[in-house]
Amino acid sequence: MNKKTAFIVVFFFASACVFDHLTTIYGMGMPSLTEKNPAVLFLVGCGLWHLAEMLLIAVGAFAGLFMVRFKSSEATMLSMKTFTAAGLVRLCVGLQNLVVIANALG
């Protein structure tokens, strides 16, 4: 995997995480919606949810960029596949949030 592709994968991961976070924030601000994720509820209750999300995104992106530096293509490929999968999950969750928000508004 070349470095340009790896950078795109890391950017996709970070962007999908931010998208999920922003749609969750918006949805949680709507009185007709409630958050069901117990981990999010726990972190919100402790006042740590935003910090935990930002740390997850930053550490994830830096770890991905760090993996790009390795010469081992197997390690880089595995980490980039993991970042792609995690990014796809967060993108799907963000899109699900949008559907829930649209249904609540409509």
C-alpha positions as CSV (number, residue, x, y, z in Angstrom):
1,M,0.0,0.0,0.0
2,N,1.4,3.4,-0.9
3,K,1.5,6.3,1.5
4,K,-1.1,8.4,-0.3
5,T,-3.7,5.6,0.0
6,A,-2.8,5.1,3.6
7,F,-3.3,8.8,4.3
8,I,-6.7,8.7,2.6
9,V,-7.7,5.8,4.8
10,V,-6.7,7.6,8.0
11,F,-8.5,10.7,6.8
12,F,-11.6,8.6,6.1
13,F,-11.4,7.1,9.5
14,A,-11.1,10.4,11.3
15,S,-13.8,12.0,9.1
16,A,-16.3,9.2,9.8
17,C,-15.6,9.4,13.5
18,V,-16.3,13.2,13.5
19,F,-19.4,12.7,11.4
20,D,-20.8,10.1,13.9
21,H,-19.9,12.4,16.8
22,L,-21.6,15.5,15.3
23,T,-24.8,13.6,14.4
24,T,-24.9,12.1,17.9
25,I,-24.5,15.5,19.5
26,Y,-27.3,16.9,17.3
27,G,-29.6,14.0,18.0
28,M,-28.9,14.2,21.8
29,G,-30.0,17.8,21.7
30,M,-33.4,16.9,20.4
31,P,-36.0,16.4,23.2
32,S,-37.8,13.7,21.3
33,L,-34.6,11.5,21.0
34,T,-32.7,9.6,23.7
35,E,-29.3,8.0,23.5
36,K,-29.3,4.2,23.9
37,N,-25.6,3.5,23.9
38,P,-24.6,2.8,27.6
39,A,-21.0,3.7,27.0
40,V,-22.0,7.1,25.7
41,L,-24.4,7.6,28.5
42,F,-21.8,6.7,31.1
43,L,-19.2,9.1,29.5
44,V,-21.8,11.9,29.2
45,G,-22.7,11.4,32.9
46,C,-19.0,11.7,33.8
47,G,-18.6,14.7,31.5
48,L,-16.0,12.9,29.5
49,W,-17.7,12.0,26.3
50,H,-16.4,14.8,24.1
51,L,-12.9,14.3,25.5
52,A,-13.0,10.5,25.0
53,E,-14.2,11.0,21.4
54,M,-11.5,13.5,20.6
55,L,-8.8,11.3,22.1
56,L,-10.1,8.3,20.1
57,I,-9.9,10.2,16.9
58,A,-6.5,11.8,17.6
59,V,-4.9,8.6,18.9
60,G,-6.4,6.6,16.0
61,A,-5.2,9.1,13.4
62,F,-1.7,9.3,14.8
63,A,-1.5,5.5,15.1
64,G,-2.5,5.2,11.5
65,L,0.0,7.8,10.4
66,F,2.7,6.0,12.5
67,M,1.9,2.7,10.9
68,V,2.5,4.3,7.5
69,R,6.1,4.8,8.5
70,F,6.8,1.1,8.8
71,K,8.4,-0.7,5.9
72,S,6.5,-3.9,6.6
73,S,3.7,-3.9,4.1
74,E,1.8,-6.7,6.1
75,A,1.6,-4.5,9.2
76,T,0.6,-1.5,7.2
77,M,-2.0,-3.4,5.2
78,L,-3.6,-4.9,8.4
79,S,-3.8,-1.6,10.1
80,M,-5.2,0.1,7.1
81,K,-7.9,-2.6,6.8
82,T,-8.7,-2.1,10.4
83,F,-9.0,1.6,10.0
84,T,-11.2,1.2,6.9
85,A,-13.5,-1.2,8.8
86,A,-13.7,1.1,11.8
87,G,-14.3,4.1,9.6
88,L,-17.1,2.2,7.7
89,V,-18.8,1.3,11.1
90,R,-18.6,4.9,12.3
91,L,-19.9,6.2,8.9
92,C,-22.8,3.7,9.0
93,V,-23.7,4.8,12.6
94,G,-23.5,8.5,11.5
95,L,-25.9,7.7,8.6
96,Q,-28.2,5.9,11.0
97,N,-28.2,8.9,13.2
98,L,-29.2,11.1,10.3
99,V,-32.1,8.8,9.5
100,V,-33.3,8.8,13.1
101,I,-32.9,12.6,13.2
102,A,-34.8,13.0,9.9
103,N,-37.6,10.8,11.2
104,A,-37.9,12.8,14.4
105,L,-38.0,16.0,12.5
106,G,-40.6,14.7,10.0
